[in-house]
Amino acid sequence: MKDQARFFLEHYASFTKGEIETKEFKRGEYITSFGQIERNIYLIKEGAVRAYYISDEEEDCFVVPVE
């Protein structure tokens, strides 16, 4: 997966060795906490991710499933 991610991402930017890493998350685990600004990009290999957008006027949620 790491080589596939590097191949995909290098079409858009160049990366040094060690900038791309594999990380596993458990079901229900948060990737980013409320109020935190995420500075990473994640490619999902398996499972699903739920994302929230909250502002003073609205709250949106969407789910991205991966087979």
N, C-alpha and C positions, 0 to 999 in steps of 0.2 A: 504493500500500500504506500509506503514511504516513497519509493521510486516513482510510482504512478502519480502521486501528489506533486512531487518535484517536477516531473515532466509537464503536467497540466499548468502549474503555477509559473514555470519559467517562460511560458508564452507571454506573460504579462509583466514580469519583473525578474531581476536576477537575485539569487540568494547565495550566501556563503554557507559553507559546511556548518551544520549545527543549527541553522535557522529553521529548518523543517523537522518537526519531531512528531512521533505518534503518541497519542494520549487516549486512554480509555476512561469513560465516565460511567458510573453506575446509574441504574434507573432511579429517577427522582433527584439526582445530584444537580446542583446549580453550576452552570458554567460561569455566569457573571451575576453578581449581587445587585440589588436595587441601588441605584445611584452611582454604580461603578461604570466607568467608560471602558468598553472592551477594545483592546488594541491588537487582538489576534484574529486570525481567520481560521475557521474550522471546516474541514471537509468531512462529511458524515459517511462512514462506510456501511453502517448497519444501524437500524433502530429508527428513532424519530426525535425531533427536537421541537419544543414548544417555545415560541417567542412572544414577548409582551411588549407593547408600546404604551406608555402611560404619560399623559400630559394633563394640564389643568382642565382642558376641554373634553378629552376623550380617553378611552382605554380600549386597546385592540389586542387581540390574541390570534395567533395563527400557528398551525402545526405543519411541519414538513416531515412526511414519512419517507423512509428509504428502504427499499427492498433488498 
